[in-house]
């Protein structure tokens, strides 16, 4: 399986950075493309996680599940697109659903932002939109058929 984004390089571009907590990005989700999933895939889940955040478990920036199996691309700023597909944007470490871009503490050094796509064996996962990020992450990882990740960095 693979995951790719023309917009994500070694460093996260400012348009994908959070707008709040002293960060001044546009808070747009980056465009993503994926493929090569197992034939028995029924849906996809997407997780964006910062394992370097100074809190237990890190920081979850985006959790999306029930992405239909025919979808292999999401555009920049994908929230409305995902809702139209019937996908669920679950609550993040920000306490709200939807994409929340990078915004690490000042002077904390570079943080890794791990974008991961998961091939799931069910069309609809038994998770709720208010499921805690750690629980949703664990369930998705434990039940995925396959996955792919890419890493970009950000610091301030």
Backbone as numpy.savetxt, mean C-alpha at the origin, in Angstrom:
# Nx Ny Nz CAx CAy CAz Cx Cy Cz
5.81 -13.37 -9.65 4.97 -12.20 -9.65 5.86 -10.96 -9.65
5.37 -9.86 -10.22 6.16 -8.63 -10.23 5.27 -7.45 -9.86
5.91 -6.39 -9.38 5.28 -5.11 -9.08 6.21 -4.03 -9.60
5.65 -3.05 -10.31 6.47 -2.01 -10.92 5.74 -0.67 -10.85
6.52 0.40 -10.79 5.98 1.75 -10.89 6.99 2.64 -11.58
6.58 3.25 -12.67 7.43 4.21 -13.38 7.69 5.44 -12.51
6.80 5.71 -11.56 6.88 6.93 -10.75 7.72 6.79 -9.49
7.97 5.57 -9.06 8.75 5.36 -7.84 10.18 4.99 -8.19
11.09 5.74 -7.67 12.50 5.43 -7.85 13.12 5.14 -6.50
14.41 5.39 -6.39 15.12 5.18 -5.14 14.52 6.04 -4.02
14.08 7.26 -4.38 13.52 8.18 -3.40 12.09 8.51 -3.81
11.18 8.53 -2.83 9.78 8.86 -3.08 9.69 10.33 -3.51
9.01 10.57 -4.62 8.80 11.92 -5.13 7.85 12.69 -4.20
8.04 14.00 -4.12 7.26 14.85 -3.21 5.75 14.76 -3.45
5.32 14.47 -4.67 3.87 14.41 -4.89 3.22 13.22 -4.18
4.03 12.23 -3.80 3.50 11.06 -3.10 3.67 11.16 -1.58
4.25 12.26 -1.09 4.50 12.48 0.33 3.24 13.01 1.00
3.06 12.66 2.26 1.92 13.08 3.06 1.84 14.60 3.14
0.64 15.12 3.33 0.44 16.54 3.54 -0.11 16.73 4.94
0.76 16.89 5.90 0.41 17.03 7.31 1.59 16.63 8.16
1.48 16.77 9.47 2.57 16.44 10.39 3.88 17.13 10.00
3.78 18.30 9.39 4.97 19.02 8.96 5.47 18.65 7.58
4.85 17.70 6.93 5.20 17.33 5.55 4.28 18.11 4.60
4.80 18.41 3.41 4.06 19.26 2.48 3.95 18.65 1.10
3.69 17.35 1.04 3.51 16.69 -0.25 2.09 16.83 -0.75
1.81 16.18 -1.86 0.46 16.18 -2.44 -0.37 15.00 -1.97
0.25 14.06 -1.29 -0.41 12.86 -0.76 -1.17 12.08 -1.84
-0.59 11.99 -3.02 -1.16 11.17 -4.09 -0.55 9.78 -4.03
-1.36 8.76 -4.23 -0.80 7.41 -4.33 -0.12 7.28 -5.69
1.01 6.55 -5.74 1.71 6.39 -7.02 1.01 5.37 -7.92
1.21 5.48 -9.23 0.68 4.45 -10.13 1.48 3.16 -9.95
0.78 2.05 -10.05 1.41 0.73 -9.87 0.92 -0.23 -10.95
1.81 -1.11 -11.39 1.48 -2.16 -12.35 2.00 -3.48 -11.79
1.26 -4.56 -12.00 1.70 -5.87 -11.53 1.18 -6.97 -12.45
1.74 -8.15 -12.28 1.31 -9.30 -13.05 2.09 -10.54 -12.67
1.88 -11.61 -13.42 2.56 -12.87 -13.16 2.01 -13.64 -11.98
0.76 -13.37 -11.62 0.15 -14.02 -10.47 -0.25 -15.47 -10.78
-0.41 -16.29 -9.73 -0.86 -17.67 -9.94 -2.25 -17.71 -10.58
-2.50 -18.75 -11.33 -3.77 -18.90 -12.04 -4.97 -18.89 -11.11
-4.81 -19.38 -9.88 -5.95 -19.47 -8.95 -6.24 -18.18 -8.19
-5.59 -17.10 -8.57 -5.82 -15.80 -7.93 -7.25 -15.33 -8.18
-7.91 -14.90 -7.11 -9.28 -14.38 -7.20 -9.35 -12.87 -6.96
-8.35 -12.31 -6.29 -8.29 -10.87 -6.06 -6.87 -10.50 -5.67
-6.65 -9.19 -5.49 -5.35 -8.69 -5.06 -5.52 -7.84 -3.81
-4.47 -7.78 -3.02 -4.40 -6.87 -1.88 -3.10 -6.08 -2.02
-3.11 -4.88 -1.52 -1.97 -3.98 -1.61 -1.66 -3.42 -0.24
-0.40 -3.44 0.14 0.03 -2.89 1.42 1.25 -2.01 1.18
1.24 -0.82 1.79 2.42 0.05 1.82 2.79 0.21 3.28
4.02 -0.19 3.60 4.46 -0.26 5.00 5.84 0.37 5.16
6.02 1.10 6.27 7.31 1.67 6.65 7.82 0.89 7.85
8.73 -0.07 7.64 9.24 -0.86 8.77 10.20 -0.08 9.66
10.62 1.11 9.22 11.59 1.91 9.98 10.93 2.93 10.90
9.62 3.01 10.89 8.91 3.97 11.75 9.19 3.65 13.22
9.33 4.69 14.04 9.67 4.48 15.45 8.46 4.12 16.31
7.82 3.01 15.96 6.72 2.45 16.77 6.66 0.96 16.50
6.17 0.20 17.46 6.13 -1.25 17.27 5.38 -1.65 16.00
6.02 -2.48 15.20 5.41 -2.96 13.96 5.60 -2.06 12.77
6.08 -0.84 12.98 6.24 0.10 11.87 4.97 0.91 11.66
4.81 1.41 10.44 3.68 2.29 10.11 3.07 1.84 8.79
1.77 1.61 8.80 1.06 1.19 7.59 0.48 2.43 6.91
0.88 2.65 5.66 0.48 3.82 4.90 -0.69 3.59 3.96
-0.92 2.35 3.61 -2.03 2.05 2.70 -2.31 0.56 2.77
-3.56 0.21 2.94 -3.99 -1.19 2.88 -5.25 -1.23 2.02
-5.18 -1.99 0.94 -6.31 -2.13 0.01 -6.51 -3.62 -0.23
-7.76 -4.05 -0.20 -8.04 -5.45 -0.53 -9.31 -5.54 -1.37
-9.58 -6.73 -1.88 -10.69 -6.99 -2.80 -10.52 -6.26 -4.13
-9.28 -6.08 -4.57 -9.03 -5.55 -5.90 -9.34 -6.69 -6.89
-10.25 -6.50 -7.83 -10.63 -7.59 -8.73 -9.43 -8.20 -9.47
-9.52 -9.47 -9.71 -8.40 -10.21 -10.32 -8.06 -9.75 -11.73
-8.97 -9.09 -12.41 -8.69 -8.61 -13.77 -7.91 -7.30 -13.78
-7.73 -6.68 -12.63 -7.04 -5.40 -12.54 -5.54 -5.65 -12.33
-4.73 -4.99 -13.15 -3.27 -5.12 -13.05 -2.57 -3.77 -13.07
-3.36 -2.70 -12.90 -2.81 -1.34 -12.89 -3.73 -0.46 -12.06
-3.12 0.39 -11.25 -3.88 1.47 -10.62 -3.17 2.77 -10.96
-3.94 3.80 -11.25 -3.36 5.08 -11.65 -2.90 5.90 -10.44
-2.17 6.95 -10.71 -1.79 7.89 -9.66 -3.06 8.48 -9.03
-3.05 8.62 -7.71 -4.22 9.15 -7.02 -5.41 8.23 -7.14
-5.23 6.96 -6.80 -6.16 5.89 -7.15 -7.38 5.71 -6.24
-7.58 6.52 -5.23 -8.67 6.28 -4.29 -10.03 6.09 -4.94
-10.48 7.05 -5.75 -11.79 6.96 -6.40 -11.84 5.77 -7.37
-10.75 5.54 -8.09 -10.67 4.41 -9.01 -10.90 3.09 -8.26
-10.24 2.93 -7.12 -10.38 1.70 -6.34 -11.79 1.53 -5.80
-12.39 2.60 -5.32 -13.76 2.52 -4.81 -14.74 2.11 -5.91
-14.53 2.65 -7.13 -15.40 2.28 -8.27 -15.29 0.79 -8.59
-14.13 0.22 -8.34 -13.93 -1.22 -8.59 -14.55 -2.09 -7.50
-14.92 -1.48 -6.37 -15.43 -2.25 -5.23 -14.34 -2.69 -4.29
-13.11 -2.20 -4.50 -12.01 -2.53 -3.59 -12.20 -1.78 -2.28
-11.60 -2.30 -1.23 -11.73 -1.71 0.10 -10.39 -1.09 0.52
-10.40 0.20 0.83 -9.25 0.86 1.42 -9.46 0.82 2.92
-8.64 0.06 3.59 -8.78 -0.17 5.02 -8.07 0.93 5.82
-8.37 0.98 7.10 -7.76 1.96 7.99 -6.24 1.75 8.05
-5.50 2.86 8.13 -4.04 2.83 8.18 -3.57 3.26 9.56
-2.27 3.39 9.72 -1.72 3.88 10.99 -2.07 5.34 11.23
-2.51 6.06 10.20 -2.98 7.43 10.38 -4.34 7.46 11.06
-5.00 6.28 11.14 -6.31 6.19 11.77 -7.47 6.39 10.81
-7.16 6.53 9.52 -8.18 6.72 8.50 -7.89 5.78 7.33
-8.92 5.49 6.52 -8.67 4.68 5.32 -8.07 5.52 4.21
-7.49 4.84 3.23 -6.93 5.53 2.08 -5.43 5.70 2.21
-4.85 6.16 1.13 -3.41 6.35 1.06 -2.96 7.50 1.94
-1.89 7.26 2.68 -1.20 8.29 3.45 0.28 8.19 3.13
0.82 9.19 2.50 2.20 9.13 2.03 3.25 9.20 3.12
4.50 9.04 2.74 5.62 9.10 3.68 5.69 10.44 4.41
6.06 10.38 5.68 6.29 11.57 6.49 7.03 11.15 7.75
8.26 10.68 7.61 9.00 10.21 8.78 9.41 11.37 9.69
9.75 11.09 10.94 10.20 12.15 11.83 11.45 12.85 11.28
11.52 14.15 11.51 12.68 14.94 11.09 13.94 14.38 11.76
14.99 14.20 10.96 16.27 13.74 11.49 16.34 12.27 11.84
15.32 11.50 11.49 15.28 10.07 11.83 16.03 9.21 10.82
16.52 9.84 9.75 17.23 9.09 8.72 16.30 8.58 7.66
16.84 7.90 6.67 16.01 7.38 5.57 15.11 6.24 6.04
13.89 6.28 5.58 12.93 5.21 5.86 12.64 4.47 4.56
12.42 3.16 4.69 12.03 2.34 3.55 10.51 2.31 3.47
10.00 2.49 2.27 8.56 2.37 2.03 8.38 1.17 1.12
7.83 0.11 1.68 7.71 -1.17 0.99 6.30 -1.27 0.41
6.21 -1.23 -0.91 4.96 -1.40 -1.64 4.85 -2.87 -2.00
3.79 -3.53 -1.57 3.64 -4.97 -1.83 2.26 -5.27 -2.38
2.24 -6.12 -3.42 0.98 -6.61 -3.99 0.89 -8.10 -3.67
-0.30 -8.56 -3.32 -0.51 -9.94 -2.91 -1.61 -10.56 -3.77
-1.37 -11.74 -4.30 -2.37 -12.53 -5.01 -3.15 -13.30 -3.96
-4.48 -13.11 -3.93 -5.30 -13.72 -2.90 -6.20 -14.81 -3.48
-6.48 -15.88 -2.70 -7.29 -16.98 -3.20 -8.79 -16.76 -3.10
-9.21 -15.60 -2.59 -10.64 -15.28 -2.46 -10.92 -13.94 -3.12
-12.13 -13.80 -3.66 -12.53 -12.53 -4.28 -12.77 -11.46 -3.22
-13.29 -11.88 -2.06 -13.59 -10.95 -0.97 -12.98 -11.50 0.32
-12.09 -10.73 0.90 -11.41 -11.15 2.12 -12.32 -10.93 3.33
-12.18 -11.76 4.36 -13.02 -11.63 5.55 -12.47 -10.56 6.50
-12.18 -9.39 5.94 -11.66 -8.26 6.71 -12.64 -7.11 6.56
-12.66 -6.25 7.57 -13.54 -5.08 7.54 -12.70 -3.83 7.28
-13.32 -2.77 6.81 -12.58 -1.53 6.58 -11.93 -0.97 7.84
-12.45 -1.31 9.02 -11.88 -0.81 10.26 -10.97 -1.83 10.96
-10.63 -2.91 10.27 -9.68 -3.88 10.82 -8.35 -3.19 11.06
-7.73 -3.45 12.20 -6.46 -2.77 12.50 -5.43 -3.10 11.41
-4.55 -2.16 11.12 -3.56 -2.41 10.07 -2.70 -3.65 10.33
-2.28 -3.85 11.57 -1.44 -5.02 11.88 -2.19 -6.33 11.63
-3.46 -6.37 11.99 -4.27 -7.59 11.78 -4.51 -7.82 10.29
-4.87 -6.77 9.55 -5.09 -6.91 8.11 -3.81 -7.37 7.42
-2.69 -6.75 7.77 -1.40 -7.13 7.19 -1.10 -8.60 7.45
-1.24 -9.03 8.68 -0.94 -10.43 9.04 -1.86 -11.40 8.29
-3.15 -11.09 8.20 -4.08 -11.99 7.52 -3.72 -12.09 6.05
-3.47 -10.96 5.42 -3.14 -10.96 3.99 -1.86 -11.76 3.74
-0.82 -11.48 4.51 0.44 -12.20 4.32 0.30 -13.70 4.56
-0.49 -14.07 5.57 -0.67 -15.49 5.90 -1.46 -16.26 4.86
-2.29 -15.57 4.08 -3.17 -16.27 3.13 -2.83 -16.03 1.66
-1.86 -15.22 1.38 -1.51 -14.90 -0.01 -0.95 -16.11 -0.76
-1.29 -16.18 -2.02 -0.75 -17.23 -2.89 0.66 -16.87 -3.35
0.89 -15.58 -3.56 2.18 -15.08 -4.03 2.20 -13.58 -3.78
3.36 -12.97 -3.88 3.46 -11.53 -3.68 4.69 -10.99 -4.40
4.71 -9.67 -4.52 5.87 -8.97 -5.08 5.95 -7.62 -4.38
7.16 -7.12 -4.23 7.36 -5.85 -3.54 8.36 -4.97 -4.27
8.27 -3.68 -4.01 9.31 -2.75 -4.42 9.50 -1.78 -3.27
10.70 -1.23 -3.16 11.05 -0.36 -2.05 11.53 0.98 -2.58
11.00 2.04 -1.97 11.47 3.39 -2.24 11.78 4.02 -0.89
12.57 5.07 -0.87 13.05 5.67 0.40 12.62 7.13 0.50
12.53 7.60 1.74 12.26 9.01 1.99 12.79 9.39 3.36
13.32 10.62 3.46 13.73 11.14 4.76 13.57 12.65 4.74
13.51 13.23 5.95 13.46 14.69 6.04 14.21 15.15 7.26
